[in-house]
């Protein structure tokens, strides 16, 4: 790591990079992306990590707490439900009798 100018730790005790959630995230990223690929340049690697985080990890991965849906699917369903409720809340005026 030292030959490539990489530090062995990203954080210090007490910050968010030392807690179990971040450790789990980095472990998942390494298993699913880093150990399965190689890149010719640092830019290629950075773009791959960005694409993984933005395009897969956050938006398409199904989650138990979202009813086994991805965040994209959950948000789409939520917005559809909100639009349906808003449409149902619109009250059409009753036609009045002829005058």
Secondary structure, DSSP 8 states (H G I E B T S, - for coil): -GGGT--S-S--TTSGGGSHHHHHHHHHHHHHTGGG---SSHHHHHHHHHHIIIIIITTTSEEGGGTSEEHHHHHHHHHHHHHHHHHHH----------
